[in-house]
């Protein structure tokens, strides 16, 4: 059963994918409902425009496989070590040792 404003029903009608009974119900409904008639008209014109559209050829240049090969072949950028991975300067090591011995 079709209900006013049901998008699935309107799409099925516009794409001629519904059974005959539903198609008749929607056809009767859009004769009396300007909003649904406009929606079906818009869906039909969109379908026609997409059907007439020629898919453009991809531009010449580096394809996906070549770009992926180039990306994998180039070395990864060097990542600086984190602050806790860097060695402490000698003066900081001496200061830490003095604190440990003094508290000890």
MOGI-V84050 format. One record per backbone hydrogen bond with DSSP energy under -0.5 kcal/mol. NH is the residue of the N-H (numbers start at 1). CO is the residue of the C=O. If there is no record, write none. Layout:
NH_CO ; NH_CO
This chain:
6_3 ; 7_5 ; 10_6 ; 11_7 ; 12_8 ; 13_9 ; 14_10 ; 15_11 ; 16_13 ; 17_12 ; 18_12 ; 23_19 ; 24_20 ; 25_21 ; 26_22 ; 27_23 ; 28_24 ; 29_25 ; 30_26 ; 31_27 ; 32_28 ; 32_29 ; 33_29 ; 34_32 ; 37_33 ; 38_34 ; 39_35 ; 40_36 ; 41_37 ; 42_38 ; 43_39 ; 44_40 ; 45_41 ; 46_42 ; 47_43 ; 48_44 ; 49_45 ; 50_46 ; 51_47 ; 52_48 ; 53_49 ; 55_53 ; 67_63 ; 68_64 ; 69_65 ; 70_66 ; 71_67 ; 72_68 ; 73_69 ; 74_70 ; 80_78 ; 85_82 ; 86_82 ; 92_89 ; 93_89 ; 94_90 ; 95_91 ; 96_92 ; 97_93 ; 98_94 ; 99_95 ; 100_96 ; 101_97 ; 102_98 ; 103_99 ; 104_100
